[in-house]
Structures are given as C-alpha cells and as structure tokens.
C-alpha cells in the first residue's frame, strides 16, 4: 500500500470541513486522524507548531497548515468539477472573496457566536449586523448566478459555505427570517449535498496505535 498523506481534522471546524470537501471531491485519499481541540495529540503539534486544524502531512515531509493550501494542493492534482476555473470571474477574484470571508467576516462571526470570549466585544447584535453585511453581498451574487461565480460550484462556494453555516446555526430562527432567500437556498443545497454529507461522518478520536481511517473511504 503506498504511503498516504495524514490529515489532522476536527469534524465541526469550518476550516477542516472545507479541506475535507476538497480532498473528497478530488479523490485524494489520506489517513484521517480526528482530534479533540482541548487535547491535541503530540504528533500533530510536532508536525505543526501552530497546532490548529486542519494539518496535512505529505509523504515527502512537507506539511500544509492552512485549509486553503490543502484545497489548492488537492485540486491542483485533480479538479473534476472545475472548482478552480469558475464559469465567471477568476481564481484571483475567488481568493479575494475568500479572504474577505476569512478576515472581517470571520472576526464578526466569532464575536457574534462567542461574544463572551472577547474582551470588550460583548455586543453580539453589533457583530451579527456587521457579519450580515457580508451575507448581503453574497446574497446579491447568488441572486444573479445561483452560485458565487456562475451557475456551478467553485472554490469560493466550497470555501465559504461552512462559515455561513456556522453563522446561520448561531440563531437559525433569526437567520431564516432574514431577507436572504438566495443565500438560504444556496446554503441549504450545500448542506443537503451528497458531498457534504460524506465529509461529516462521526469518526472516533484518533489515538496512537489505532487502525488507520482512510478518507475518503
């Protein structure tokens, strides 16, 4: 059996979700090690001092510590759904939108969802309103195209929807009541997709010496 990459992952982390989505779509099989964030394995910390998921350790010794780098690595090897070549726009435009998601939107998401964890940031409604500005911009794109960069999935859709899911689930009743119909349909379709369901299995927490868990199976 050829040596495979090793992926350290946490099922509910949106960064890990998008890495798994790209690995699954590109059929880049790896050994999956599900971790618990409060008890990170020494093997993961030794591979990546940053010690945040996802981490992909390649057979040649290289370590990919950023979810977007893992996505690009996987899709660079095999991109059957052409996520890197959207119907409209460019890769640079997609990465710019992802940067807006990972930067300002994620900051507001964290301070909305986990308001008590941030000193001086206990105004959850303010951060919800600021995060909704980004959602409104996504909704406008989706009203026009169906997906963020045209009529089919792209890197941007897959990289962003796990974070919209997290925002929506903070108060789903409130989210569903907002005038964001295109965004809500887009999110629900991604959540119901066979691909998403396939990357959200409940894996046992990895312990050294366990049998290997192959992903995708």
C-alpha positions in Angstrom: 0.0 0.0 0.0 1.6 3.4 -1.0 2.2 5.8 1.8 -0.7 8.3 2.1 -0.9 11.9 3.4 -2.0 12.2 7.0 -4.8 14.7 7.8 -5.4 16.0 11.3 -9.0 17.2 11.4 -11.9 18.2 13.7 -15.3 17.4 12.4 -17.1 20.6 13.3 -14.3 23.1 12.4 -15.3 25.0 9.2 -11.6 25.2 8.1 -11.3 21.4 8.4 -14.7 21.0 6.6 -13.5 22.8 3.5 -10.2 20.9 3.4 -12.1 17.6 3.6 -14.5 18.7 0.9 -11.7 19.4 -1.5 -9.9 16.2 -0.6 -13.1 14.2 -1.2 -14.0 16.0 -4.4 -10.5 15.4 -5.8 -10.3 11.8 -4.6 -7.1 12.4 -2.8 -7.2 9.7 -0.2 -5.4 10.3 3.1 -5.2 8.9 6.6 -7.7 10.9 8.7 -6.9 11.5 12.4 -9.8 13.1 14.2 -8.7 15.1 17.2 -10.2 16.8 20.2 -9.2 20.5 20.3 -8.8 20.5 24.1 -6.4 17.5 23.9 -4.4 17.9 20.8 -2.1 14.9 20.0 1.7 15.5 20.4 2.1 14.1 16.8 0.1 17.0 15.4 1.9 19.6 17.4 5.2 18.2 16.4 4.2 18.4 12.7 2.7 21.9 13.1 3.7 24.3 15.9 0.6 26.3 15.0 -1.4 23.4 16.3 -4.7 24.2 14.7 -6.7 22.0 12.3 -6.5 21.1 9.5 -3.0 19.9 9.1 -2.0 17.8 6.1 1.3 15.9 6.4 2.5 14.8 3.0 4.6 11.7 2.4 7.6 13.8 1.2 7.7 15.6 4.6 6.0 18.8 3.6 3.3 20.0 5.9 0.3 22.1 4.8 -1.0 24.1 7.7 -3.7 26.3 6.0 -7.0 25.0 4.9 -6.9 26.9 1.6 -3.4 25.5 0.9 -4.8 22.0 1.4 -7.7 22.8 -1.0 -5.3 24.1 -3.6 -3.0 21.1 -3.3 -5.8 18.6 -3.7 -7.5 20.5 -6.6 -4.1 21.1 -8.3 -3.8 17.3 -8.5 -7.4 16.6 -9.6 -10.2 19.1 -10.2 -13.0 17.1 -11.8 -15.7 19.7 -11.0 -13.5 22.6 -12.2 -13.7 24.5 -8.9 -10.5 26.4 -9.8 -12.0 27.6 -13.2 -15.3 29.2 -12.4 -18.0 30.0 -15.0 -17.5 33.7 -14.3 -14.6 35.6 -12.7 -11.1 34.3 -12.0 -9.1 32.5 -9.4 -7.8 35.8 -8.1 -11.3 37.1 -7.6 -12.3 33.9 -5.8 -9.4 34.1 -3.4 -10.2 37.8 -2.7 -13.7 36.9 -1.7 -12.4 34.0 0.4 -10.0 36.5 2.1 -13.0 38.7 3.0 -14.7 35.7 4.5 -11.6 34.5 6.4 -10.8 38.0 7.7 -13.5 40.6 8.5 -16.5 38.2 8.3 -14.8 35.5 10.5 -13.9 38.2 13.1 -17.6 39.3 13.3 -18.7 35.6 13.3 -16.5 34.8 16.3 -17.6 37.8 18.2 -21.3 37.0 17.4 -21.1 33.3 18.2 -18.7 33.5 21.1 -19.3 37.1 22.4 -18.2 36.3 26.0 -14.8 35.1 24.9 -13.6 38.5 23.6 -12.8 41.3 26.0 -14.7 44.5 25.0 -16.6 42.6 22.3 -19.8 41.6 24.1 -22.1 43.3 21.7 -23.3 40.2 19.8 -26.0 42.1 17.9 -23.5 44.6 16.5 -21.3 41.8 15.2 -24.3 40.0 13.8 -25.3 43.1 11.9 -21.7 43.6 10.6 -21.5 40.0 9.5 -24.8 40.3 7.8 -23.4 43.0 5.5 -21.1 40.3 4.0 -24.0 37.9 3.8 -26.0 40.5 1.9 -23.1 40.8 -0.6 -23.1 37.1 -1.1 -26.9 37.0 -1.5 -26.6 39.6 -4.3 -24.1 37.5 -6.2 -26.3 34.4 -5.7 -29.4 36.1 -6.9 -27.6 36.8 -10.2 -25.7 33.5 -10.7 -27.0 30.7 -8.4 -23.5 30.1 -7.2 -20.9 32.7 -6.2 -19.0 32.6 -9.5 -21.5 31.4 -12.0 -24.0 28.6 -12.3 -21.9 25.8 -10.9 -19.8 25.2 -7.7 -16.4 26.9 -7.4 -13.6 27.1 -4.9 -15.3 30.1 -3.4 -18.6 28.4 -2.7 -16.9 25.4 -1.0 -14.5 27.5 1.0 -17.2 29.9 2.2 -20.4 28.0 2.9 -19.1 26.2 6.1 -18.6 29.6 7.7 -22.1 30.7 6.6 -23.4 27.5 8.1 -21.8 28.4 11.4 -23.2 31.9 11.3 -26.7 30.6 10.5 -26.6 28.0 13.2 -25.8 30.5 15.9 -29.5 31.6 15.7 -31.2 29.6 13.0 -34.6 31.1 13.6 -33.2 34.6 13.2 -31.2 33.6 10.1 -34.2 32.0 8.4 -36.3 35.1 8.9 -33.8 37.4 7.1 -34.5 38.6 3.5 -31.6 36.5 2.2 -33.6 33.9 0.1 -30.9 33.2 -2.4 -28.3 32.7 0.3 -30.6 30.5 2.3 -31.3 28.3 -0.7 -27.6 28.1 -1.6 -26.7 27.1 2.0 -29.4 24.5 2.3 -28.4 23.0 -1.0 -24.8 22.6 0.0 -25.7 21.2 3.4 -28.0 18.6 1.7 -25.4 17.7 -0.9 -24.0 14.1 -1.0 -20.5 15.6 -0.9 -21.1 17.5 2.3 -22.8 14.5 4.0 -19.9 12.3 3.0 -17.4 14.5 4.8 -19.4 14.9 8.0 -19.3 11.3 9.3 -18.6 10.9 13.0 -15.1 9.4 13.3 -13.6 8.1 16.5 -11.0 10.3 18.1 -7.6 9.2 17.0 -5.2 7.6 19.5 -1.7 6.5 18.5 -1.8 2.8 17.7 -5.3 2.9 16.3 -6.1 1.3 12.9 -5.9 3.8 10.1 -9.1 5.6 9.0 -9.0 6.3 5.3 -10.6 9.4 3.9 -12.4 9.5 1.6 -13.3 5.9 2.3 
